[in-house]
């Protein structure tokens, strides 16, 4: 049996053509005009209407984006932490300023209820503010002579270019979880959003493009076997940050890349209070159609450990 969710047919459209981001790759500070032969339909899951068509990127598109990121990374890394922190705060301000359109795009593209989409955008803003603050509060072991006639110093250095792959269920917030710490640490980024829900990631690039140096953030849309695979195997990508299917995680692991988190929709939290049976656990489980990395199962017996013996 297939369940269909429909919005009120008499309600005003969630988005207009003016709300949509350019349906092109974002590379080296601008939306690319490079020709493309293949496109993917972006569908509103509630109406099943096509709301945009995005290019299916190629390995060559990824190579151009990585080259731009590599060229911008050194200068970005040389920026003092206070300046990078200020820019992350400005990104958060810009997202907050345009939160309404981001919420409506997330609703239209991912089929989310208003409250959930608002929570995702608020979480995105908070993520950038948190990393902006953390950047100015880093700690490390003290430098000193821990061996005779040897001075020990710990330096934190960026990795370089980070490849990011995000899933369809939390498009903007998952992007923020990977973009904000990568940028805070002085890395540049090439991100591939899910081909099903790329609109808020492209809109993010459009909104903050004037705040960041060209090439620091790049967006290449397309399919995993092409764009994702090239990100995983590219020799100038220092790390891949991925949240996605088990298959995607295995593909990144086979390429020998670091930090791949494969989604686990069937995972369950170990332990639950007996009093949590009922609506709330069910809401936790079925709110995003069961597709969460963390799932709380109703009816699980047991109890959480107490504060002490």
KABEL-V415173 format. One record per helix or strand of 2 or more residues. SS is the DSSP state (hx for helix, st for strand). FROM is the first residue (numbers start at 1). TO is the last residue. If there is no record, write none. Layout:
# KABEL-V415173
((SS/FROM/TO) (SS/FROM/TO))
This chain:
# KABEL-V415173
((hx/17/19) (st/26/27) (st/30/31) (st/39/44) (st/49/55) (hx/59/78) (hx/81/97) (hx/99/110) (hx/114/135) (st/144/147) (st/150/152) (st/161/165) (hx/171/184) (st/188/192) (hx/199/208) (st/217/219) (hx/224/233) (st/237/244) (hx/246/254) (st/260/262) (hx/274/276) (hx/279/286))
